[in-house]
Amino acid sequence: MFVEARTRPALAEVCRRLDMSDADAVLLRHHTNAVYAVGDVVVKVAPAEFGLERARAVVAVVRWLAGQGFPTVNLSSRLPQPLLVGEHAVTVWQRLDPAHDAPVTTAELGGLLRRLHALPAPPVSLPTLKPVDSIRRSLARSTILTVRDRDLLLERLEPLATRWLEASFPRGASLIQSDPQTRNALRRFDGTPVLADWDGAVLGPREWDLATVAVHCRRFTPPGPAAFSDFTVAYGWDVTSWPGFEAVCELRELQMIATNARKARPGTEAEAEVLHRIGALRRSDQDVTKWHIL
C-alpha cells in the first residue's frame, strides 16, 4: 500500500545521501507520488509500479527540455538521477516558489503549453498516450467500486473509445505533459512560471493537454470556466472550435474518475469524492456538478 509509512524510509535514505535531516522534511503531497520538501530540494518518491525505467525517461525528458530553454522545474545536481531506494524510484528536484501568493494563471499556462507543443519530439523513448487502456486498467484494479459502478463507467467508456480511435486531431501529435493544470506549474523565485510534474510525459495529440485544462476550468473553482478563455487567447487556438472537443473532454473526465478510483482507499475522502463524481454520472447531472480536487 502506497502510504507515508512506506515512503518515509526512502526519504530518510535520500536525506542521508544529501547529508540532510529528514526530520526537517515537510510532506507536500501523498497521492500519485509522495512529495517532500527539505531544505533547498524537493524529493519525489514514486510508487513501486512506476518503475526505474519510466523514471529514467522522465529525467531524460526534463534534461532535454532544459537544454531546449523550456521553462521547467529542474533536477537537483547534488545526486545522480533517478535513484532506486528500496522498491521506489526517487527523483530530487530544485525547490521553487509554490506561488501561494501569486498562483500561476491559466493565461501563463497557455503560454507554457504553446511553447511545449511547438518543440520537436525529444530523443527519448516515450510511451504513446492510450487513455482507453489506462481507464480499463484502473477500473479493473480499483478496490472501492461496486460492480454497478464499474459497469456504469465501462458503459460510458465504450462510445468514447470508438470516437477516440476514429478521431482526426487537427493539431497533430507531439510531446505532451498529459496533466497540465495550474497546480502543476510553479514559479522561479524571480517570478517566472515553469511547468512541473513530468511523470505523465508521453507522445500524443496536443488536444489532450488542451482538454485537460478545459476540464479543470469546468470542474474546479478556482480556476473556473472564465479562466479557459484566458488560456485559449494565450495558447493561440480555440480548441472548442474542433468538433471532437467535447468527446475528448468526456474521456479525460472519465480517466480522472478511473485513476482516482484506482488510487483511493476505502473510508477516505478520496473514495467519497470518486463516488460523488460517479453519482453525478448516474443522475445525469454531470454537466453542473463541481468536483473537489484530489
C-alpha positions in Angstrom: 0.0 0.0 0.0 1.4 3.4 -1.0 1.2 5.3 2.3 3.5 7.6 4.2 4.8 4.8 6.4 6.2 3.1 3.3 7.8 6.3 1.7 9.4 7.8 4.8 12.2 5.3 4.9 13.0 6.1 1.3 13.0 9.8 2.2 15.3 9.2 5.1 17.8 7.4 2.9 17.9 10.2 0.3 18.4 12.7 3.1 21.2 10.7 4.4 22.9 10.8 1.0 22.3 14.5 0.8 23.7 15.0 4.3 20.4 16.5 5.5 18.0 15.6 8.2 14.7 14.1 7.2 13.3 15.4 10.5 13.1 18.8 8.7 11.2 17.4 5.8 7.7 18.7 5.1 5.1 16.4 3.3 3.7 18.4 0.4 1.5 15.7 -1.1 1.0 12.0 -0.9 -1.3 10.9 -3.8 0.2 9.9 -7.1 3.7 10.3 -5.6 5.0 11.2 -2.1 6.4 14.7 -2.4 8.6 16.0 0.4 10.3 19.4 0.7 13.5 19.5 2.7 16.0 22.4 2.6 16.5 23.6 -1.0 15.2 20.4 -2.7 12.0 18.5 -3.2 12.2 14.7 -3.0 9.6 12.8 -5.1 9.1 9.1 -4.2 7.2 7.2 -6.8 5.0 4.1 -6.1 6.7 0.8 -6.8 4.8 0.2 -10.0 6.1 3.4 -11.6 9.5 1.7 -12.2 13.0 2.9 -12.6 13.0 2.8 -16.4 10.0 5.1 -16.5 11.8 7.4 -14.1 14.8 7.4 -16.3 12.7 8.5 -19.2 11.2 11.4 -17.1 14.7 12.5 -16.1 15.8 12.4 -19.8 12.8 14.5 -20.9 13.4 17.1 -18.2 17.1 17.4 -19.1 16.2 17.7 -22.8 13.6 20.4 -22.1 16.1 22.4 -20.0 18.5 22.1 -22.9 15.9 23.5 -25.3 15.5 26.5 -23.0 12.0 25.5 -22.0 10.9 26.8 -18.6 10.7 23.6 -16.5 11.4 22.8 -12.9 15.0 21.3 -12.9 16.5 18.3 -11.2 18.9 18.8 -8.4 22.6 18.3 -9.4 23.5 17.0 -5.9 22.8 13.4 -6.6 22.6 11.1 -9.7 19.1 10.8 -11.1 17.0 8.8 -10.8 17.7 6.8 -7.6 16.4 3.4 -6.7 15.7 3.3 -3.0 14.2 0.0 -1.9 11.4 -0.6 -4.3 10.9 3.1 -5.1 12.2 5.2 -7.9 13.1 8.6 -6.4 13.9 11.9 -8.0 15.3 15.0 -6.4 14.3 18.5 -7.7 15.3 22.1 -7.2 12.9 23.7 -4.8 10.9 26.5 -6.3 8.3 29.0 -5.1 5.0 27.3 -4.6 3.4 30.6 -5.6 0.7 30.6 -3.0 0.6 34.4 -3.1 0.7 34.6 -6.9 -0.6 31.4 -8.4 0.3 30.6 -12.0 -2.6 31.8 -14.1 -4.4 29.9 -16.9 -3.0 32.6 -19.3 0.5 31.7 -18.2 -0.3 28.0 -18.5 -1.5 28.7 -22.1 1.8 30.3 -23.0 3.8 27.4 -21.5 1.8 24.8 -23.5 2.1 26.8 -26.7 5.9 26.7 -26.3 5.9 23.0 -25.3 3.7 21.9 -28.2 6.0 23.8 -30.7 9.0 21.7 -29.7 10.2 18.8 -31.8 9.8 15.3 -30.4 12.5 14.6 -27.9 15.2 12.0 -28.5 13.8 9.9 -25.6 11.9 6.6 -25.7 8.4 7.6 -24.5 5.1 5.7 -24.4 2.2 6.8 -26.6 -0.9 8.1 -24.9 -3.5 5.3 -24.6 -6.3 6.7 -22.4 -8.8 3.9 -23.1 -6.4 1.2 -22.0 -5.5 3.3 -18.9 -9.1 3.6 -17.9 -9.8 -0.1 -18.3 -6.8 -1.0 -16.2 -7.7 1.5 -13.5 -11.3 0.2 -13.2 -10.1 -3.4 -13.0 -7.7 -2.5 -10.2 -10.0 -0.3 -8.1 -11.0 -1.7 -4.6 -13.7 0.9 -4.0 -16.0 0.4 -7.0 -19.1 -1.8 -6.8 -20.0 -4.0 -9.8 -22.7 -1.5 -10.6 -20.2 1.4 -10.5 -17.8 -0.4 -12.8 -20.5 -1.3 -15.3 -21.7 2.3 -15.4 -18.2 3.6 -16.2 -17.4 0.9 -18.8 -20.7 1.5 -20.5 -19.9 5.2 -20.7 -16.4 4.4 -22.0 -17.4 2.3 -25.0 -18.7 5.1 -27.3 -15.9 7.4 -26.2 -13.4 4.7 -27.0 -14.8 4.4 -30.5 -14.7 8.2 -31.1 -11.1 8.3 -29.7 -9.9 5.7 -32.2 -11.7 7.3 -35.1 -10.7 10.9 -34.2 -8.7 13.1 -36.5 -6.6 15.6 -34.4 -6.0 18.9 -36.2 -3.0 19.9 -34.1 -1.2 16.7 -34.5 0.9 14.7 -32.0 4.0 15.9 -30.0 5.4 15.6 -26.6 2.5 16.4 -24.2 2.6 16.9 -20.4 -0.7 15.0 -20.2 -1.9 16.6 -16.9 -1.3 20.3 -17.4 -3.0 22.4 -14.7 -2.1 25.4 -12.7 -1.3 23.2 -9.7 1.4 21.6 -11.9 3.1 24.9 -12.5 5.4 26.7 -10.1 7.4 30.0 -10.1 11.1 30.5 -10.1 12.0 32.9 -7.3 12.2 35.7 -10.0 8.5 35.1 -10.7 9.0 33.1 -14.0 6.3 30.4 -14.4 7.5 26.9 -15.1 5.9 23.6 -15.8 6.4 20.8 -13.3 5.4 17.1 -12.8 6.5 15.3 -15.9 5.6 11.8 -14.7 2.9 11.6 -17.4 5.0 12.9 -20.3 4.0 10.9 -23.4 3.7 11.3 -27.1 0.1 12.1 -28.0 -2.3 14.6 -29.6 -1.9 18.1 -28.4 -5.7 18.3 -28.0 -5.4 16.1 -24.9 -3.5 18.7 -23.0 -6.0 21.4 -24.0 -9.0 19.3 -23.0 -7.3 18.6 -19.6 -7.1 22.4 -19.0 -10.7 22.8 -20.0 -11.9 20.0 -17.7 -10.0 21.6 -14.7 -11.6 25.0 -15.5 -15.1 23.4 -15.7 -14.9 21.2 -12.6 -12.8 23.1 -10.1 -13.1 26.5 -8.6 -10.6 28.0 -9.0 -9.8 28.4 -11.8 -13.4 28.4 -13.0 -14.9 28.4 -16.5 -14.0 32.0 -17.4 -10.3 31.2 -17.0 -10.4 28.9 -20.0 -10.9 32.0 -22.2 -7.7 33.5 -20.9 -5.9 30.2 -21.6 -7.2 30.0 -25.2 -6.1 33.5 -26.0 -2.6 32.8 -24.7 -2.3 29.4 -26.4 -3.4 30.9 -29.7 -6.0 28.4 -30.9 -9.6 27.8 -29.7 -9.9 24.0 -29.2 -13.6 24.4 -28.7 -14.0 25.0 -32.4 -12.9 21.4 -33.1 -15.9 19.0 -33.4 -14.1 16.3 -31.3 -13.5 18.6 -28.3 -16.4 17.5 -26.1 -15.8 13.8 -26.6 -12.1 14.2 -25.6 -13.2 16.2 -22.5 -15.6 13.4 -21.5 -12.9 10.8 -22.0 -10.5 12.9 -19.9 -13.0 13.2 -17.1 -13.6 9.5 -17.2 -9.9 8.9 -16.9 -9.7 11.3 -13.9 -12.5 9.3 -12.2 -11.0 5.9 -13.0 -7.5 6.9 -12.0 -8.6 8.2 -8.6 -10.8 5.1 -8.2 -7.7 3.0 -8.5 -5.7 5.1 -6.0 -8.4 5.7 -3.4 -8.7 3.5 -0.3 -12.0 2.6 1.4 -13.1 5.0 4.0 -11.1 8.0 2.7 -12.0 11.4 1.4 -10.7 10.3 -2.0 -13.2 7.5 -2.0 -16.0 9.9 -1.2 -15.0 12.2 -4.0 -14.9 9.4 -6.6 -18.3 8.3 -5.5 -19.6 11.9 -5.7 -18.4 12.1 -9.3 -19.9 8.7 -10.2 -23.2 9.7 -8.6 -23.4 12.7 -10.9 -23.0 10.5 -13.9 -25.7 8.2 -12.6 -28.1 11.1 -12.0 -27.3 12.6 -15.4 -26.4 16.0 -13.8 -22.7 15.7 -14.7 -22.8 19.0 -16.6 -23.5 21.0 -13.5 -21.5 19.1 -10.8 -18.4 20.7 -9.3 -15.6 18.4 -8.2 -13.2 18.7 -5.3 -9.5 18.5 -6.1 -7.6 15.4 -5.0 
